[in-house]
Amino acid sequence: MNKPISKNLHGLIDYTYAAIVPVLPELAGFRKRETAKVLCRSLGAGALTYTLLTKARWGLIPLLPFKAHLAIDLSVSCLALAAPWLLGFSRKKTARNALLAAGIIGLTASLLTDPEEKHGREQLIYSFNRQEIASQKMGLAG
């Protein structure tokens, strides 16, 4: 299956996630829900930390292989999805829905990211083949 999110786009998504999730309690109005607030701060700090440590152009200290990064993304996203029930705030609609949204975004990004880095000629061929296939599907190729 072709995965539409590149490694570079994934990095942008992660840094955006790390900036927004910690301030969800203020943005969505559940800052008095201490458990949900601490979880949001922890998710953001964790995402920022392992993103900075990933072996990628956007990683500051390249220690963590990208496939391991994706595995962490997947695990943390599942935790975010289950957290309202595991931590007892599932009836608090705003906090629950904010964590579900964060979990869905993280899960989607991790599942739709291409874990393989393509270089030079390989990337050019890959891009050309994707365009050719799209043209064929649209009936534009002869």
C-alpha positions in Angstrom: 0.0 0.0 0.0 1.3 3.4 -0.9 1.5 5.5 2.3 0.9 9.2 1.5 2.8 10.8 4.4 6.5 11.2 3.8 9.1 11.2 6.5 9.5 14.9 6.3 5.8 15.7 6.4 5.6 13.3 9.4 8.2 15.5 11.2 6.1 18.6 10.6 3.0 16.8 11.9 4.9 15.7 15.0 6.3 19.2 15.9 2.8 20.6 15.4 1.3 17.9 17.6 3.9 18.6 20.3 3.0 22.3 20.2 -0.8 22.0 20.2 -1.6 19.0 22.5 -0.1 20.5 25.7 -2.3 23.6 25.3 -5.5 21.7 24.5 -6.8 22.1 28.1 -6.7 25.9 27.6 -7.9 25.8 24.0 -10.8 23.4 24.7 -11.6 24.7 28.2 -10.8 21.8 30.5 -7.8 23.2 32.4 -9.5 22.3 35.7 -9.5 18.6 34.8 -6.1 17.9 36.3 -5.6 14.4 35.1 -6.5 15.2 31.5 -4.4 18.4 31.7 -1.3 16.5 33.0 -1.8 13.9 30.3 -1.9 16.5 27.5 1.3 18.1 28.9 3.0 14.7 29.1 1.9 13.7 25.6 3.3 16.9 24.1 6.5 16.7 26.0 7.0 13.1 25.1 6.3 13.7 21.4 8.7 16.6 21.4 11.4 14.6 23.1 11.3 11.5 20.8 10.8 13.7 17.7 14.0 15.6 18.6 15.8 12.3 19.1 14.7 10.7 15.8 17.1 9.8 13.0 15.7 12.2 10.4 16.4 15.6 8.9 14.2 17.2 11.5 15.7 15.3 14.5 18.2 17.4 16.5 20.0 14.4 18.1 19.7 11.4 15.8 19.5 8.4 18.1 16.1 6.8 17.5 15.5 4.9 14.3 12.4 6.2 12.4 10.6 2.9 12.5 11.0 2.9 16.3 9.6 6.5 16.3 6.6 5.3 14.4 6.1 2.5 16.8 6.1 5.0 19.7 3.7 7.2 17.9 1.3 4.2 17.4 1.6 3.2 21.1 1.2 6.7 22.5 -1.8 7.3 20.2 -3.5 4.1 21.5 -2.9 5.3 25.0 -4.4 8.7 24.2 -7.5 6.9 22.8 -7.9 4.8 25.9 -6.9 7.3 28.5 -10.4 8.9 29.2 -11.6 5.4 30.3 -8.4 4.3 31.9 -7.9 7.5 33.9 -11.6 8.1 34.8 -12.6 11.2 32.8 -14.6 9.6 30.1 -17.8 11.4 31.2 -16.1 14.8 30.9 -17.0 15.4 27.3 -14.6 18.2 26.4 -11.5 16.5 27.9 -12.5 13.1 26.5 -13.1 14.4 23.0 -9.8 16.4 22.9 -7.8 13.2 23.9 -9.7 11.2 21.3 -8.9 13.8 18.6 -5.2 13.8 19.6 -5.2 10.0 19.5 -6.9 9.8 16.1 -4.5 12.3 14.7 -1.5 10.5 16.0 -2.8 7.1 14.9 -3.6 8.4 11.4 -0.2 10.0 11.0 1.7 6.9 12.2 -0.3 4.4 10.1 -0.2 6.6 6.9 3.5 7.4 7.1 5.9 5.7 4.7 8.7 4.3 6.9 11.2 4.0 4.1 13.3 6.9 3.1 13.7 7.2 -0.7 16.8 8.8 -2.1 17.8 10.4 -5.4 16.9 8.3 -8.4 14.7 5.9 -6.4 12.5 8.9 -5.2 12.3 10.2 -8.8 11.1 6.8 -10.1 8.7 6.4 -7.2 7.2 9.8 -7.8 7.0 9.2 -11.6 5.2 5.8 -11.1 2.7 7.4 -8.7 1.9 10.1 -11.3 1.6 7.5 -14.1 -0.7 5.3 -12.0 -2.9 8.3 -11.1 -3.1 9.3 -14.8 -4.1 5.7 -15.8 -6.8 5.7 -13.2 -8.2 9.0 -14.5 -8.0 7.7 -18.1 -5.4 10.2 -19.2 -2.7 7.8 -20.3 -2.7 6.4 -23.8 
